[in-house]
C-alpha cells in the first residue's frame, strides 16, 4: 500500500510504503475501539488525509519493530504568502 503524508510543520511530503494487512492489523491492535472490522479499518486508511497519514500512520509505524515499511521524502510544498 502506498500512501502520501504531509507534515505541515515543515511542509514535507512523504510516500509511505507498507503491507496493507500489516498496517490494518497494527491499527486494529492499537485502536480496537475505533474500527469494527478489518474492512472498516482499511476504508478509514484509504479515506485519511495526508496530514492524518503523517500523524497516525507514520507515528504508529515508527513506534513498532515488527512491520517492514519504507518512508521516502518526496519534497516540500511551497507556501504562498
Secondary structure, DSSP 4 states (H G I P E B T S, - for coil): -EEEEEETTTTEEEEEEE-HHHHHHHHHHHTTTT-SSHHHHHHHHHH--HHHIIIIIIHHHHT-SSS-EEEEEEEEPPPP-
